[in-house]
Amino acid sequence: MTLFRALRALLLAYAILPAPYAMAEGLPVVTGDYPPYSGQTLPGGGISTQLVMAAFKAANMAEPEILWESWKRGYERSKGGEIAATFPYAKDSEREQHFLFTDPLHIDQVSFFTRSLDIDAVNGSWANMKICIPQGWIVETFREIMDTFSLTLQQPASMEHCMKMLQGKRVDLVPSATIVGIYEIKQAFGSTEGFTASPHHRRENRTYLMISRAWPDADKVVEAFNMGLKSIRESGEYARITKEYTLSSP
């Protein structure tokens, strides 16, 4: 009886541990190309990928198997539970039906980039200015701002084109997640000198690692991952990974 009770206690203790601690193999986690957050050709797979890997390690979880697929295919495979998780995604009601969300990987802002010396644009005096939003991006997100200030829309092929048009004074405002905007400016010009993000009409932009509700012990995966994410924030590793994508602004 004593031996039975000891074994029972051991099994119960094992059962309440977050599942990832007991896994010999890493979870399959999928992402796609969204520089600088993620990208197969980026250093470390992008900053989101580096954060995910660091959080798993800090939580003593097995290193995840990072898969690279199209966003649509990766999302569907994760939703069905074929893959454990996917990132980086914003939270919405449809996704919450199929996924559990970790604490935020990134708490960023969507800002309006402009030239540092364009005082009116920096100060939010945007009447009749020109705004650049690349083809394929969701224009309706900025419709209210465009209507309020009677902004003229320009839609080149890419965000890089928008930044070059901004530098050449052909447009006045380029809305973008701050991290993405900084990346695109650096890609185009090598540094962020001469550019800033207006403090006006910003909105928060959070992105997450999503764990499929169809994955076994999904709630334990979230719990363990959050512990790791908290750890790298407190240790300074999070800041080290993301420091390249900060921009001094008013």
N, C-alpha and C positions, 0 to 999 in steps of 0.2 A: 504493500500500500504506500509506503514511504517513497519507494522508487517511482510508482505510478504518479504520485503527486508532484514529485520533482520534474518528471518528464512533462506533465501537464502544464506546470508553471513555465517551463522553458518554451513550450509551444505557444502559450499565450503571450509571453514576452516577445517572441519572434513575430507573432501575428500583428502586434500593435506598432511595430517599427514601420516607418515609411517604406513601401515596397522597393523603391530604387536602391536602398542600401543593400538589399539582399541579392540584387541582380548581378549576375556574372558578366552579362553582355550589355552594351549601351543601347539605349532606346533609339529607334529610328526617328529622326527629326528632319523635316523637309523645309527647304526655303527656295528662293529664286533670286533673280537679279534685280536689285533695287539699291544701287550705289547711293551713299556709302554704307547703308545698313547691311546689305548682303550682296554677294556676288562671287562667283566661282573664281574669277581672276583677281579679286581684291586681296590685299595682304590679310591673312588670317580668315579669309572669307567675308570680310566686312566687319564693322564694329558690332553689329547685333550678333553675328556668329561668334565673335570673340567673347562677348558678354555671356552668351548661352554656354559656351564651353567652360568659361571661368566659373560660372555659377554652379554647373554640374560638379566641377572639381571641388569647389569649396564646400559642397554639400556631401562630399564623399560618395558621389554617385559615379557609376561607370561612365566613361567618356561616351557621349552620344554619337551615333552614326549619322553624320550630316549628309543628306541627300539633296541633289540639285535637280529640280524639275520646273516645268512651267507652273505659273501660279495656279492656274485652273486645275491642272492634274494633281498637283500637290495638295491643294485644298480638298478636293474630292476624296482622295485616298486617305487623308487625315480624318475627314468627316466620317468616313465609313469604318474607321478603326484599323485600317491596314497599316497606317503609320501612326505613331504615338502623338506627334505634335508638329506644329508648323509656326513659323514666325517670319517677319514681324507684322502683326496685324492690329488694326484699330478694333475697338469693341463696338458691336452693334447687336440689335435684338435678334437678328437672324442667326448670327454666329453663336450667340449665347445659347441657342437651342441645341447646338451640336458640340460645343466646346466649353471647357473650363478655362478661365483666364488666370495666369499668374499675376503677380505684382508687375507693374510696368517695367519693360526693358528700357524704354525711353519716355521721359516727360519733356516733350519739346514744344515749340510753338510754331504755328504758321505765321510767318512775318512777311511784310512787304519790303523787299529789298530795293534799294535805290542808291544813287551816287552820294557819297558823303558830303559833297559840296552843294548838292541840290537842297537848299535850306527849306524851300516850300514842301518838297516831297518828304523830307525827314520830319518836318513839323506837322504833317497831316493836312496841308492845304492842297488838296488833290484835284480841285475843280478843273475839268476839261483836260486832264492829263491822259497819257497813253499807258495802258496796262498790257503786259505780255504774259500769255498763258499758252503753253505748247499744245499742239494738236494732240488730241487723245486724252488730255487732262479734263477734269470735270469743271466746266466753266460756271455752272449754276451755283457752286459753292460761293462764288464771289459776286453773284448777280446783284445782291443788295448794295454792296459797295460800289459796283459799277454804275448802278442807277442813281445812287445818292450823289455821286460826284461827276456824273456824265462822262465816264471814262471811255476812251476809244480802245477797242480790243484789237490786239495784234496776236496772230497765232502761227508762229514759225514751226518748224519740224521738231524742235527739241528744246529742252531747258538751256542747253549750252548756247543755242542761237539766241534765246531770250537774254541771257547774260551779256552776250556780245552786243546785242542791240541796246541794252542798258548802258554799257560802257561807251558806245558810240552815240549816245543821246538820241536814239531813234525811238526809245520808249522811256518811261519815267518810273514805272513800278513793275516788280516781278514778285508775285506771291509764291511762297514755297515754305515747306517745313524748313526750319532754320538749318538743321544739319545737312539737308539735301542742298539748300542754297549755297552754303559755304563750300561744300564739296564741288558743286558745279563751277563756282567762281574760281576756286583753286585749279580745277582742271583746265579752265579756259585761260587763266592769267598767271597762275603760279602762286598768287597770294591774294588776300582779301583787301589789300590796300586800295583805297578809293571807293570802297563800297561799305554800306552799313544797312541795318534793318531798322526801319521806322518803328518807334514804339507804339504807333497808333493802329487800332483795329486788329491787334493780334488776337489769336485764339489758341487755346491749348490743343496739343496734338500728342496723344498717348498711344504707344504701340506695345504689344505684348507677345509672349509665347503662349500659344493656345494648345491645350491638351485635349485630345478627342475624348468625349464622354463615352465613346465605345471602347476605349482602351482600358484594360484591367487596372484597377486601383488608381484611376486617374486623379482622384482627390489626394492620394498620398504622393503622387508625382508632383502635384502643384505645391503641396506643403513642403516637401523636401527642396524643390527648386527655389521656393521663396526664401528658405533658410540660406541657401547658397548665395542668392542675389543680395540679400541683406548683408551677408558677410563680406562680399567684395565691395559693397558700398562703404562699409565701415572701415575696411582695410586700406582704402584708397586705390584699389585696383580698378574699380569702375571709372574713377576720374582719370586714371592714367590711360585707359583704353579710349575714352571719349574726348580727351583734352584738345585734340586737333580740330574739333568741330565746335569751337566756341568763337563768338564774334563780339567784339566790343560795340555796343550800340547805345544810343541816347537813353 
